[in-house]
Amino acid sequence: MKVLLIKDVQGLGKAGEVKEVKDGYGKNFLIGKGFAKHATQEVLARHAASVKKHQENEQKELERLKMISTQLEKLKIDIIKKMGKNNHLFGAVTKEEITQALKLQHDIEIDKKHIVSKENIKSIGEHNIDLKLGHGLKATLHVNVLGE
């Protein structure tokens, strides 16, 4: 019996592979537990269409992220924070504040999880923030912190 694996099965194969297995193992365990489907032409065609659609969506996402990456390299955002007498900020500039400023000033939305700054911004001036956008794409955002 031929089955299309839906999930990875240790010792048999990975999801998306078509495997030849014994009838009892295929029907009772793999199909019964939801690890596989009977590999009919219809099931294989649906799986192929699903894989193709997933690849197209991934390609569109990659193109969108490349466009955002090139935009971010050229942009500069300003963040205004309260500061004390010795030119130090009250608190640090947060990732949330950076994403909000980017949304308000340039209408670009990124998730705060993409910001990978190692040090907190605790002083006024220009700072470069590293971003990991996914799919191996990286960008640098220029942040100008102004004292109030």
RONUNU-939898 format. One record per atom (N, C-alpha, C): residue number from 1; residue in one letter; atom name; x, y, z. Coordinates in nm, 2 decimals. Layout:
REM RONUNU-939898
NODE   pos   code   site        x        y        z
NODE   NUM      A     CA        X        Y        Z
...
//
This chain:
REM RONUNU-939898
NODE   pos   code   site        x        y        z
NODE     1      M      N     0.08    -0.12     0.00
NODE     1      M     CA     0.00     0.00     0.00
NODE     1      M      C     0.09     0.12     0.00
NODE     2      K      N     0.05     0.22    -0.08
NODE     2      K     CA     0.13     0.35    -0.09
NODE     2      K      C     0.06     0.45     0.00
NODE     3      V      N     0.14     0.52     0.08
NODE     3      V     CA     0.08     0.63     0.17
NODE     3      V      C     0.16     0.75     0.15
NODE     4      L      N     0.09     0.87     0.16
NODE     4      L     CA     0.15     1.00     0.16
NODE     4      L      C     0.17     1.04     0.31
NODE     5      L      N     0.29     1.06     0.35
NODE     5      L     CA     0.31     1.10     0.49
NODE     5      L      C     0.27     1.24     0.52
NODE     6      I      N     0.19     1.26     0.62
NODE     6      I     CA     0.14     1.40     0.65
NODE     6      I      C     0.24     1.46     0.76
NODE     7      K      N     0.29     1.37     0.85
NODE     7      K     CA     0.38     1.41     0.95
NODE     7      K      C     0.50     1.33     0.94
NODE     8      D      N     0.61     1.37     1.00
NODE     8      D     CA     0.74     1.29     1.01
NODE     8      D      C     0.71     1.17     1.09
NODE     9      V      N     0.76     1.06     1.04
NODE     9      V     CA     0.75     0.93     1.11
NODE     9      V      C     0.89     0.87     1.13
NODE    10      Q      N     0.94     0.86     1.25
NODE    10      Q     CA     1.07     0.82     1.27
NODE    10      Q      C     1.09     0.68     1.22
NODE    11      G      N     1.20     0.66     1.14
NODE    11      G     CA     1.23     0.53     1.08
NODE    11      G      C     1.16     0.50     0.95
NODE    12      L      N     1.07     0.59     0.91
NODE    12      L     CA     1.00     0.57     0.78
NODE    12      L      C     1.02     0.69     0.69
NODE    13      G      N     1.00     0.81     0.73
NODE    13      G     CA     1.03     0.92     0.64
NODE    13      G      C     0.97     1.05     0.69
NODE    14      K      N     0.99     1.15     0.61
NODE    14      K     CA     0.94     1.29     0.64
NODE    14      K      C     0.81     1.32     0.58
NODE    15      A      N     0.75     1.42     0.63
NODE    15      A     CA     0.62     1.47     0.57
NODE    15      A      C     0.63     1.50     0.43
NODE    16      G      N     0.53     1.46     0.35
NODE    16      G     CA     0.53     1.49     0.20
NODE    16      G      C     0.59     1.38     0.12
NODE    17      E      N     0.65     1.28     0.18
NODE    17      E     CA     0.71     1.17     0.10
NODE    17      E      C     0.60     1.06     0.08
NODE    18      V      N     0.61     0.99    -0.03
NODE    18      V     CA     0.52     0.88    -0.06
NODE    18      V      C     0.60     0.75    -0.03
NODE    19      K      N     0.55     0.66     0.05
NODE    19      K     CA     0.62     0.54     0.09
NODE    19      K      C     0.53     0.42     0.07
NODE    20      E      N     0.59     0.31     0.04
NODE    20      E     CA     0.52     0.18     0.03
NODE    20      E      C     0.54     0.11     0.16
NODE    21      V      N     0.42     0.08     0.22
NODE    21      V     CA     0.42     0.01     0.35
NODE    21      V      C     0.33    -0.11     0.35
NODE    22      K      N     0.33    -0.20     0.45
NODE    22      K     CA     0.24    -0.31     0.45
NODE    22      K      C     0.10    -0.26     0.48
NODE    23      D      N     0.00    -0.33     0.44
NODE    23      D     CA    -0.14    -0.28     0.45
NODE    23      D      C    -0.18    -0.26     0.59
NODE    24      G      N    -0.15    -0.35     0.68
NODE    24      G     CA    -0.19    -0.34     0.82
NODE    24      G      C    -0.13    -0.22     0.89
NODE    25      Y      N     0.00    -0.20     0.87
NODE    25      Y     CA     0.07    -0.09     0.92
NODE    25      Y      C     0.02     0.05     0.87
NODE    26      G      N    -0.01     0.05     0.74
NODE    26      G     CA    -0.06     0.17     0.67
NODE    26      G      C    -0.20     0.21     0.72
NODE    27      K      N    -0.29     0.11     0.72
NODE    27      K     CA    -0.43     0.14     0.76
NODE    27      K      C    -0.44     0.16     0.91
NODE    28      N      N    -0.39     0.07     0.99
NODE    28      N     CA    -0.42     0.07     1.13
NODE    28      N      C    -0.33     0.18     1.21
NODE    29      F      N    -0.21     0.19     1.17
NODE    29      F     CA    -0.12     0.28     1.25
NODE    29      F      C    -0.11     0.42     1.18
NODE    30      L      N    -0.06     0.42     1.06
NODE    30      L     CA    -0.03     0.55     0.99
NODE    30      L      C    -0.15     0.63     0.96
NODE    31      I      N    -0.25     0.57     0.89
NODE    31      I     CA    -0.37     0.64     0.86
NODE    31      I      C    -0.46     0.66     0.98
NODE    32      G      N    -0.47     0.55     1.06
NODE    32      G     CA    -0.55     0.56     1.19
NODE    32      G      C    -0.51     0.66     1.28
NODE    33      K      N    -0.38     0.69     1.30
NODE    33      K     CA    -0.32     0.79     1.39
NODE    33      K      C    -0.31     0.92     1.33
NODE    34      G      N    -0.34     0.94     1.20
NODE    34      G     CA    -0.33     1.07     1.13
NODE    34      G      C    -0.19     1.10     1.08
NODE    35      F      N    -0.10     1.00     1.07
NODE    35      F     CA     0.04     1.03     1.02
NODE    35      F      C     0.04     1.03     0.87
NODE    36      A      N    -0.06     0.97     0.80
NODE    36      A     CA    -0.05     0.95     0.66
NODE    36      A      C    -0.19     0.94     0.60
NODE    37      K      N    -0.20     0.96     0.47
NODE    37      K     CA    -0.32     0.94     0.39
NODE    37      K      C    -0.29     0.84     0.28
NODE    38      H      N    -0.40     0.76     0.24
NODE    38      H     CA    -0.38     0.67     0.13
NODE    38      H      C    -0.34     0.75     0.01
NODE    39      A      N    -0.24     0.70    -0.06
NODE    39      A     CA    -0.18     0.78    -0.17
NODE    39      A      C    -0.26     0.76    -0.30
NODE    40      T      N    -0.38     0.81    -0.31
NODE    40      T     CA    -0.45     0.81    -0.43
NODE    40      T      C    -0.41     0.92    -0.52
NODE    41      Q      N    -0.45     0.92    -0.65
NODE    41      Q     CA    -0.42     1.03    -0.74
NODE    41      Q      C    -0.47     1.16    -0.69
NODE    42      E      N    -0.60     1.16    -0.64
NODE    42      E     CA    -0.66     1.28    -0.59
NODE    42      E      C    -0.58     1.34    -0.47
NODE    43      V      N    -0.54     1.26    -0.38
NODE    43      V     CA    -0.47     1.30    -0.26
NODE    43      V      C    -0.33     1.36    -0.31
NODE    44      L      N    -0.26     1.29    -0.40
NODE    44      L     CA    -0.13     1.34    -0.44
NODE    44      L      C    -0.14     1.47    -0.52
NODE    45      A      N    -0.25     1.48    -0.60
NODE    45      A     CA    -0.27     1.61    -0.68
NODE    45      A      C    -0.30     1.72    -0.58
NODE    46      R      N    -0.38     1.70    -0.48
NODE    46      R     CA    -0.41     1.80    -0.38
NODE    46      R      C    -0.28     1.84    -0.30
NODE    47      H      N    -0.20     1.74    -0.27
NODE    47      H     CA    -0.07     1.77    -0.20
NODE    47      H      C     0.02     1.85    -0.29
NODE    48      A      N     0.03     1.81    -0.42
NODE    48      A     CA     0.12     1.89    -0.51
NODE    48      A      C     0.07     2.03    -0.52
NODE    49      A      N    -0.06     2.05    -0.53
NODE    49      A     CA    -0.12     2.19    -0.54
NODE    49      A      C    -0.09     2.27    -0.42
NODE    50      S      N    -0.10     2.20    -0.30
NODE    50      S     CA    -0.07     2.27    -0.17
NODE    50      S      C     0.07     2.31    -0.16
NODE    51      V      N     0.16     2.22    -0.20
NODE    51      V     CA     0.31     2.25    -0.20
NODE    51      V      C     0.34     2.37    -0.29
NODE    52      K      N     0.28     2.37    -0.41
NODE    52      K     CA     0.30     2.47    -0.51
NODE    52      K      C     0.25     2.61    -0.45
NODE    53      K      N     0.13     2.61    -0.39
NODE    53      K     CA     0.08     2.73    -0.34
NODE    53      K      C     0.17     2.78    -0.22
NODE    54      H      N     0.21     2.69    -0.14
NODE    54      H     CA     0.30     2.73    -0.03
NODE    54      H      C     0.43     2.79    -0.08
NODE    55      Q      N     0.49     2.74    -0.19
NODE    55      Q     CA     0.61     2.79    -0.25
NODE    55      Q      C     0.59     2.93    -0.30
NODE    56      E      N     0.47     2.95    -0.37
NODE    56      E     CA     0.44     3.08    -0.43
NODE    56      E      C     0.42     3.18    -0.31
NODE    57      N      N     0.35     3.14    -0.21
NODE    57      N     CA     0.33     3.24    -0.09
NODE    57      N      C     0.47     3.27    -0.03
NODE    58      E      N     0.56     3.17    -0.02
NODE    58      E     CA     0.69     3.20     0.04
NODE    58      E      C     0.77     3.29    -0.05
NODE    59      Q      N     0.76     3.27    -0.18
NODE    59      Q     CA     0.83     3.36    -0.27
NODE    59      Q      C     0.78     3.51    -0.26
NODE    60      K      N     0.64     3.52    -0.25
NODE    60      K     CA     0.59     3.66    -0.23
NODE    60      K      C     0.63     3.72    -0.10
NODE    61      E      N     0.64     3.64     0.00
NODE    61      E     CA     0.68     3.69     0.13
NODE    61      E      C     0.83     3.73     0.12
NODE    62      L      N     0.91     3.66     0.06
NODE    62      L     CA     1.05     3.69     0.04
NODE    62      L      C     1.07     3.82    -0.04
NODE    63      E      N     0.99     3.84    -0.14
NODE    63      E     CA     1.00     3.96    -0.22
NODE    63      E      C     0.96     4.08    -0.13
NODE    64      R      N     0.85     4.06    -0.06
NODE    64      R     CA     0.80     4.17     0.03
NODE    64      R      C     0.91     4.21     0.13
NODE    65      L      N     0.97     4.11     0.19
NODE    65      L     CA     1.08     4.13     0.29
NODE    65      L      C     1.20     4.20     0.23
NODE    66      K      N     1.23     4.16     0.11
NODE    66      K     CA     1.35     4.23     0.04
NODE    66      K      C     1.32     4.37     0.02
NODE    67      M      N     1.19     4.41    -0.02
NODE    67      M     CA     1.16     4.54    -0.04
NODE    67      M      C     1.16     4.62     0.09
NODE    68      I      N     1.11     4.56     0.20
NODE    68      I     CA     1.11     4.63     0.33
NODE    68      I      C     1.26     4.65     0.37
NODE    69      S      N     1.34     4.55     0.35
NODE    69      S     CA     1.48     4.56     0.39
NODE    69      S      C     1.55     4.68     0.32
NODE    70      T      N     1.53     4.69     0.19
NODE    70      T     CA     1.59     4.80     0.12
NODE    70      T      C     1.54     4.94     0.16
NODE    71      Q      N     1.41     4.94     0.20
NODE    71      Q     CA     1.35     5.07     0.25
NODE    71      Q      C     1.41     5.10     0.38
NODE    72      L      N     1.42     5.00     0.47
NODE    72      L     CA     1.47     5.03     0.61
NODE    72      L      C     1.62     5.08     0.61
NODE    73      E      N     1.70     5.04     0.51
NODE    73      E     CA     1.84     5.08     0.50
NODE    73      E      C     1.84     5.23     0.48
NODE    74      K      N     1.75     5.29     0.41
NODE    74      K     CA     1.75     5.43     0.37
NODE    74      K      C     1.68     5.52     0.47
NODE    75      L      N     1.60     5.46     0.56
NODE    75      L     CA     1.52     5.54     0.65
NODE    75      L      C     1.59     5.58     0.78
NODE    76      K      N     1.54     5.68     0.84
NODE    76      K     CA     1.58     5.73     0.97
NODE    76      K      C     1.46     5.76     1.05
NODE    77      I      N     1.45     5.71     1.17
NODE    77      I     CA     1.34     5.75     1.26
NODE    77      I      C     1.38     5.83     1.38
NODE    78      D      N     1.30     5.92     1.42
NODE    78      D     CA     1.33     6.00     1.54
NODE    78      D      C     1.24     5.96     1.66
NODE    79      I      N     1.30     5.94     1.77
NODE    79      I     CA     1.23     5.91     1.89
NODE    79      I      C     1.26     6.01     2.00
NODE    80      I      N     1.15     6.07     2.06
NODE    80      I     CA     1.17     6.17     2.16
NODE    80      I      C     1.15     6.11     2.30
NODE    81      K      N     1.24     6.12     2.38
NODE    81      K     CA     1.23     6.07     2.52
NODE    81      K      C     1.27     6.18     2.62
NODE    82      K      N     1.22     6.16     2.74
NODE    82      K     CA     1.25     6.25     2.85
NODE    82      K      C     1.39     6.22     2.90
NODE    83      M      N     1.47     6.32     2.94
NODE    83      M     CA     1.60     6.30     2.98
NODE    83      M      C     1.63     6.38     3.11
NODE    84      G      N     1.73     6.33     3.18
NODE    84      G     CA     1.76     6.39     3.31
NODE    84      G      C     1.86     6.50     3.29
NODE    85      K      N     1.92     6.55     3.40
NODE    85      K     CA     2.01     6.66     3.39
NODE    85      K      C     2.15     6.63     3.33
NODE    86      N      N     2.19     6.50     3.34
NODE    86      N     CA     2.32     6.46     3.29
NODE    86      N      C     2.31     6.40     3.15
NODE    87      N      N     2.21     6.44     3.07
NODE    87      N     CA     2.19     6.39     2.93
NODE    87      N      C     2.17     6.24     2.92
NODE    88      H      N     2.12     6.18     3.02
NODE    88      H     CA     2.08     6.04     3.02
NODE    88      H      C     1.93     6.03     3.01
NODE    89      L      N     1.88     5.93     2.94
NODE    89      L     CA     1.74     5.91     2.93
NODE    89      L      C     1.68     5.85     3.06
NODE    90      F      N     1.55     5.88     3.08
NODE    90      F     CA     1.48     5.81     3.19
NODE    90      F      C     1.44     5.68     3.13
NODE    91      G      N     1.50     5.57     3.16
NODE    91      G     CA     1.47     5.44     3.10
NODE    91      G      C     1.54     5.43     2.97
NODE    92      A      N     1.51     5.32     2.90
NODE    92      A     CA     1.58     5.29     2.77
NODE    92      A      C     1.47     5.30     2.66
NODE    93      V      N     1.51     5.32     2.54
NODE    93      V     CA     1.42     5.31     2.42
NODE    93      V      C     1.39     5.16     2.40
NODE    94      T      N     1.26     5.13     2.40
NODE    94      T     CA     1.22     4.99     2.39
NODE    94      T      C     1.19     4.95     2.24
NODE    95      K      N     1.19     4.83     2.22
NODE    95      K     CA     1.16     4.77     2.09
NODE    95      K      C     1.02     4.82     2.04
NODE    96      E      N     0.93     4.82     2.14
NODE    96      E     CA     0.79     4.86     2.11
NODE    96      E      C     0.79     5.01     2.06
NODE    97      E      N     0.87     5.10     2.12
NODE    97      E     CA     0.88     5.24     2.08
NODE    97      E      C     0.93     5.25     1.94
NODE    98      I      N     1.03     5.17     1.91
NODE    98      I     CA     1.09     5.17     1.78
NODE    98      I      C     0.99     5.13     1.67
NODE    99      T      N     0.92     5.02     1.70
NODE    99      T     CA     0.82     4.97     1.60
NODE    99      T      C     0.71     5.07     1.58
NODE   100      Q      N     0.66     5.14     1.69
NODE   100      Q     CA     0.56     5.24     1.68
NODE   100      Q      C     0.60     5.36     1.60
NODE   101      A      N     0.73     5.40     1.63
NODE   101      A     CA     0.78     5.52     1.56
NODE   101      A      C     0.79     5.49     1.41
NODE   102      L      N     0.83     5.37     1.37
NODE   102      L     CA     0.85     5.33     1.23
NODE   102      L      C     0.71     5.33     1.17
NODE   103      K      N     0.61     5.28     1.24
NODE   103      K     CA     0.47     5.28     1.18
NODE   103      K      C     0.42     5.42     1.16
NODE   104      L      N     0.44     5.50     1.26
NODE   104      L     CA     0.39     5.64     1.25
NODE   104      L      C     0.46     5.73     1.15
NODE   105      Q      N     0.59     5.72     1.15
NODE   105      Q     CA     0.67     5.81     1.06
NODE   105      Q      C     0.68     5.76     0.92
NODE   106      H      N     0.68     5.63     0.90
NODE   106      H     CA     0.71     5.58     0.76
NODE   106      H      C     0.60     5.48     0.71
NODE   107      D      N     0.50     5.45     0.80
NODE   107      D     CA     0.40     5.35     0.76
NODE   107      D      C     0.45     5.21     0.72
NODE   108      I      N     0.55     5.17     0.80
NODE   108      I     CA     0.61     5.03     0.78
NODE   108      I      C     0.59     4.96     0.91
NODE   109      E      N     0.53     4.84     0.90
NODE   109      E     CA     0.50     4.76     1.01
NODE   109      E      C     0.60     4.64     1.02
NODE   110      I      N     0.67     4.63     1.13
NODE   110      I     CA     0.75     4.51     1.16
NODE   110      I      C     0.72     4.47     1.30
NODE   111      D      N     0.75     4.34     1.32
NODE   111      D     CA     0.72     4.28     1.45
NODE   111      D      C     0.84     4.32     1.54
NODE   112      K      N     0.82     4.35     1.67
NODE   112      K     CA     0.93     4.38     1.76
NODE   112      K      C     1.02     4.27     1.78
NODE   113      K      N     0.98     4.15     1.75
NODE   113      K     CA     1.07     4.03     1.76
NODE   113      K      C     1.18     4.03     1.66
NODE   114      H      N     1.17     4.11     1.55
NODE   114      H     CA     1.27     4.12     1.45
NODE   114      H      C     1.39     4.21     1.49
NODE   115      I      N     1.37     4.29     1.59
NODE   115      I     CA     1.47     4.37     1.64
NODE   115      I      C     1.57     4.29     1.73
NODE   116      V      N     1.70     4.30     1.69
NODE   116      V     CA     1.79     4.21     1.76
NODE   116      V      C     1.91     4.30     1.82
NODE   117      S      N     1.87     4.41     1.88
NODE   117      S     CA     1.98     4.50     1.93
NODE   117      S      C     2.03     4.43     2.06
NODE   118      K      N     2.17     4.44     2.07
NODE   118      K     CA     2.23     4.37     2.19
NODE   118      K      C     2.23     4.46     2.31
NODE   119      E      N     2.24     4.59     2.28
NODE   119      E     CA     2.25     4.69     2.39
NODE   119      E      C     2.12     4.78     2.39
NODE   120      N      N     2.08     4.82     2.51
NODE   120      N     CA     1.97     4.91     2.52
NODE   120      N      C     2.02     5.05     2.49
NODE   121      I      N     1.93     5.12     2.42
NODE   121      I     CA     1.96     5.26     2.39
NODE   121      I      C     1.92     5.35     2.51
NODE   122      K      N     2.03     5.40     2.58
NODE   122      K     CA     2.01     5.48     2.70
NODE   122      K      C     2.06     5.62     2.69
NODE   123      S      N     2.10     5.66     2.56
NODE   123      S     CA     2.16     5.80     2.55
NODE   123      S      C     2.10     5.86     2.42
NODE   124      I      N     2.11     5.99     2.42
NODE   124      I     CA     2.06     6.06     2.30
NODE   124      I      C     2.16     6.05     2.19
NODE   125      G      N     2.12     6.07     2.06
NODE   125      G     CA     2.21     6.06     1.95
NODE   125      G      C     2.16     5.96     1.85
NODE   126      E      N     2.25     5.93     1.75
NODE   126      E     CA     2.21     5.84     1.65
NODE   126      E      C     2.26     5.70     1.69
NODE   127      H      N     2.17     5.60     1.66
NODE   127      H     CA     2.20     5.46     1.69
NODE   127      H      C     2.16     5.38     1.57
NODE   128      N      N     2.23     5.27     1.55
NODE   128      N     CA     2.20     5.17     1.44
NODE   128      N      C     2.14     5.05     1.51
NODE   129      I      N     2.02     5.01     1.46
NODE   129      I     CA     1.96     4.89     1.52
NODE   129      I      C     1.96     4.78     1.41
NODE   130      D      N     2.00     4.66     1.45
NODE   130      D     CA     2.00     4.55     1.36
NODE   130      D      C     1.86     4.48     1.36
NODE   131      L      N     1.82     4.44     1.24
NODE   131      L     CA     1.69     4.37     1.23
NODE   131      L      C     1.71     4.24     1.15
NODE   132      K      N     1.65     4.14     1.20
NODE   132      K     CA     1.64     4.01     1.12
NODE   132      K      C     1.50     3.99     1.08
NODE   133      L      N     1.48     4.00     0.95
NODE   133      L     CA     1.34     4.00     0.89
NODE   133      L      C     1.29     3.86     0.86
NODE   134      G      N     1.38     3.76     0.87
NODE   134      G     CA     1.34     3.62     0.83
NODE   134      G      C     1.39     3.59     0.69
NODE   135      H      N     1.40     3.46     0.66
NODE   135      H     CA     1.45     3.41     0.54
NODE   135      H      C     1.59     3.45     0.51
NODE   136      G      N     1.67     3.48     0.62
NODE   136      G     CA     1.81     3.52     0.61
NODE   136      G      C     1.83     3.66     0.58
NODE   137      L      N     1.72     3.74     0.57
NODE   137      L     CA     1.74     3.88     0.54
NODE   137      L      C     1.76     3.97     0.66
NODE   138      K      N     1.86     4.06     0.65
NODE   138      K     CA     1.89     4.15     0.76
NODE   138      K      C     1.89     4.29     0.71
NODE   139      A      N     1.86     4.38     0.80
NODE   139      A     CA     1.86     4.52     0.77
NODE   139      A      C     1.91     4.60     0.89
NODE   140      T      N     1.95     4.73     0.86
NODE   140      T     CA     1.99     4.82     0.97
NODE   140      T      C     1.90     4.94     0.97
NODE   141      L      N     1.85     4.97     1.08
NODE   141      L     CA     1.76     5.09     1.09
NODE   141      L      C     1.83     5.20     1.17
NODE   142      H      N     1.83     5.32     1.12
NODE   142      H     CA     1.89     5.43     1.18
NODE   142      H      C     1.79     5.50     1.27
NODE   143      V      N     1.82     5.51     1.40
NODE   143      V     CA     1.73     5.57     1.50
NODE   143      V      C     1.80     5.69     1.56
NODE   144      N      N     1.73     5.80     1.56
NODE   144      N     CA     1.79     5.92     1.62
NODE   144      N      C     1.70     5.95     1.74
NODE   145      V      N     1.77     5.94     1.86
NODE   145      V     CA     1.70     5.97     1.99
NODE   145      V      C     1.72     6.11     2.03
NODE   146      L      N     1.61     6.18     2.05
NODE   146      L     CA     1.62     6.32     2.09
NODE   146      L      C     1.57     6.34     2.23
NODE   147      G      N     1.64     6.43     2.30
NODE   147      G     CA     1.60     6.45     2.44
NODE   147      G      C     1.49     6.56     2.45
NODE   148      E      N     1.41     6.54     2.55
NODE   148      E     CA     1.30     6.64     2.57
NODE   148      E      C     1.32     6.72     2.69
//
